[in-house]
Amino acid sequence: MELLKDLEYRGLINQVTDADGLEKQLSEGQMTLYCGFDPTADSLHIGHLLTVLTLRRFQLAGHKPLALVGGATGLIGDPSGKKAERTLNEQEIVQLWSDRIKGQLSQFLDFEGESAAKAVNNFDWIGKLDIITFLRDVGKNFGLNYMLAKDSVESRITSGISFTEFSYMILQSYDFLHLYENENCRLQIGGSDQWGNITAGLELIRKSTEEEAKAFGFTIPLVTKSDGTKFGKSEGGAIWLDAEKTSPYEFYQFLINTDDRDVVKFLKYFTFLTPAEIDELEKELETAPEKRTAQKRLAEEVTKLVHGEDSLKQAIRISGALFSGEISSLSAEEIKQGFKDVPSYECKEEEISLLDLLIASKIAPSKRQGREDIQNGAIYINGERCIELDRQMTSEDRIEGQFTIIRRGKKKYFLIKY
């Protein structure tokens, strides 16, 4: 399927500055495009994934993506979509985060071959600008009224915006001009909240070059759920692409719990399944929603893409063990992932009675309640029901010598650490 038609099918086109002109340019051969990622944290999150994968779709169609890490703009702060001023980070922190994000981007883009992607950092050119050059050669191209009319600025006028964040639009525009002149970059893509910054960049290119500028802007919809809330958040916070911040199991669970109303849209957004495959999953969703086949496929495809085949298998294994109650089949590493957020207790005793452990870990509020729970079969040790009042907990009850999982009732899990 032709690239723009595929993007349209997937709902990935929000705004384009010149759709006909862009289509013509794409059809004439390889085009260089870029998208910027400011290092405001040490990892990208799932909300960034849509723009990263859109870059990948362009690359698979034969075009050259530039992944720009904002080592300079990350020091300033983008006011887009923010109600208050960002906290400014130290340069060393921003540099560290820039390197980590650059590494994450390499997971999704191919940096070898004819359409090899290239990672660039805008600190390399913005960091060299002196204030006089910036004001005379760049800033003079921006009218104050023009900037005040942009949504990213206008939305902050009442709450307040510093000159620092006000200048962000000019810096991002300069990025586009620099890449236009030095990398033959003709297209900038970004989320819909970047439309003002992107069109400002096009205006700077037009004013700064003698030739008729052939540059384009393209935005992708911001991902929202059917209930109107922002995609990418869970009870524990953001869903990160870094496995240390959001485990593959948590990542998989977030996706498998997608609402029926959202799953087809997300299959189009985040997977490389064909339209025929997606249509088939949509039909099954309509006829047998209880099977959650579409959600399982979404979780499998995206978890594998972000974390790899082995991590996907591990996430599925943890999910299966928790559903079946066969906890003893899990490894210590899988226990860490699957029980990351359950109440825990560190036991320093080599041997302790089950009843005393229930009290010490506050699984049971009293010995009387603890005895009742054991006698009524409400206590499970590593998935196995225990009704022995005199049960002693020993090293035999520890998974890889590190953990014991105690369940009280049907759903209340507790992690005992040693």
Rosetta blueprint (number, residue, H / E / L):
1 M L
2 E L
3 L H
4 L H
5 K H
6 D H
7 L H
8 E H
9 Y H
10 R L
11 G L
12 L L
13 I L
14 N L
15 Q E
16 V E
17 T L
18 D L
19 A H
20 D H
21 G H
22 L H
23 E H
24 K H
25 Q H
26 L H
27 S H
28 E L
29 G L
30 Q L
31 M L
32 T E
33 L E
34 Y E
35 C E
36 G E
37 F E
38 D L
39 P L
40 T L
41 A L
42 D L
43 S L
44 L L
45 H E
46 I H
47 G H
48 H H
49 L H
50 L H
51 T H
52 V H
53 L H
54 T H
55 L H
56 R H
57 R H
58 F H
59 Q H
60 L H
61 A L
62 G L
63 H L
64 K E
65 P E
66 L E
67 A E
68 L E
69 V E
70 G L
71 G L
72 A L
73 T H
74 G H
75 L H
76 I L
77 G L
78 D L
79 P L
80 S L
81 G L
82 K L
83 K L
84 A L
85 E L
86 R L
87 T L
88 L L
89 N L
90 E L
91 Q H
92 E H
93 I H
94 V H
95 Q H
96 L H
97 W H
98 S H
99 D H
100 R H
101 I H
102 K H
103 G H
104 Q H
105 L H
106 S L
107 Q L
108 F L
109 L L
110 D L
111 F L
112 E L
113 G L
114 E L
115 S L
116 A L
117 A L
118 K E
119 A E
120 V E
121 N E
122 N L
123 F H
124 D H
125 W H
126 I H
127 G L
128 K L
129 L L
130 D L
131 I H
132 I H
133 T H
134 F H
135 L H
136 R H
137 D H
138 V H
139 G H
140 K H
141 N H
142 F L
143 G L
144 L H
145 N H
146 Y H
147 M H
148 L H
149 A L
150 K L
151 D H
152 S H
153 V H
154 E H
155 S L
156 R L
157 I L
158 T L
159 S L
160 G L
161 I L
162 S L
163 F H
164 T H
165 E H
166 F H
167 S L
168 Y H
169 M H
170 I H
171 L H
172 Q H
173 S H
174 Y H
175 D H
176 F H
177 L H
178 H H
179 L H
180 Y H
181 E H
182 N H
183 E L
184 N L
185 C E
186 R E
187 L E
188 Q E
189 I E
190 G E
191 G E
192 S H
193 D H
194 Q H
195 W H
196 G H
197 N H
198 I H
199 T H
200 A H
201 G H
202 L H
203 E H
204 L H
205 I H
206 R H
207 K H
208 S H
209 T L
210 E L
211 E L
212 E L
213 A L
214 K L
215 A L
216 F E
217 G E
218 F E
219 T E
220 I E
221 P L
222 L L
223 V L
224 T E
225 K L
226 S L
227 D L
228 G L
229 T L
230 K E
231 F L
232 G L
233 K E
234 S E
235 E L
236 G L
237 G E
238 A E
239 I L
240 W E
241 L L
242 D L
243 A L
244 E L
245 K L
246 T L
247 S L
248 P H
249 Y H
250 E H
251 F H
252 Y H
253 Q H
254 F H
255 L H
256 I H
257 N L
258 T L
259 D L
260 D H
261 R H
262 D H
263 V H
264 V H
265 K H
266 F H
267 L H
268 K H
269 Y H
270 F H
271 T L
272 F L
273 L L
274 T L
275 P H
276 A H
277 E H
278 I H
279 D H
280 E H
281 L H
282 E H
283 K H
284 E H
285 L H
286 E H
287 T H
288 A L
289 P H
290 E H
291 K H
292 R L
293 T H
294 A H
295 Q H
296 K H
297 R H
298 L H
299 A H
300 E H
301 E H
302 V H
303 T H
304 K H
305 L H
306 V H
307 H H
308 G L
309 E H
310 D H
311 S H
312 L H
313 K H
314 Q H
315 A H
316 I H
317 R H
318 I H
319 S H
320 G H
321 A H
322 L H
323 F H
324 S H
325 G L
326 E L
327 I H
328 S H
329 S H
330 L L
331 S L
332 A H
333 E H
334 E H
335 I H
336 K H
337 Q H
338 G H
339 F L
340 K L
341 D L
342 V L
343 P L
344 S E
345 Y E
346 E E
347 C L
348 K L
349 E L
350 E L
351 E L
352 I E
353 S E
354 L H
355 L H
356 D H
357 L H
358 L H
359 I H
360 A H
361 S L
362 K L
363 I L
364 A L
365 P L
366 S L
367 K H
368 R H
369 Q H
370 G H
371 R H
372 E H
373 D H
374 I H
375 Q H
376 N L
377 G L
378 A L
379 I E
380 Y E
381 I E
382 N L
383 G L
384 E E
385 R E
386 C L
387 I L
388 E L
389 L L
390 D L
391 R L
392 Q E
393 M E
394 T L
395 S H
396 E H
397 D H
398 R L
399 I E
400 E L
401 G L
402 Q L
403 F E
404 T E
405 I E
406 I E
407 R E
408 R E
409 G L
410 K L
411 K L
412 K E
413 Y E
414 F E
415 L E
416 I E
417 K E
418 Y L
